[in-house]
Amino acid sequence: MTEARASFAVEPTPIGPQSLVPGVVPITPRDRLAARAAAPLEPKKPQRPCDLGLFDLNARNQLDLFQLRKD
């Protein structure tokens, strides 16, 4: 049982040492930065909806100015 524990790698953390599963490496700050750099860009402000032309949903709800009279 002592031999099995010796094969685990140990990583120091703020709460104390933690053992790692064989074949698993700790995530480094470099790995985290690489993942953020590869992620798609996100807007800094929320985008306004496109209310022009084909995508104008409010214009579809308007009544016609002139309606045909049915006599």
Secondary structure by P-SEA (a helix, b strand, c coil): caaaaaabbbbbccccbbbbccccccccaaaaaaaaaacccccccccccccccccccccccccccbbbbcc
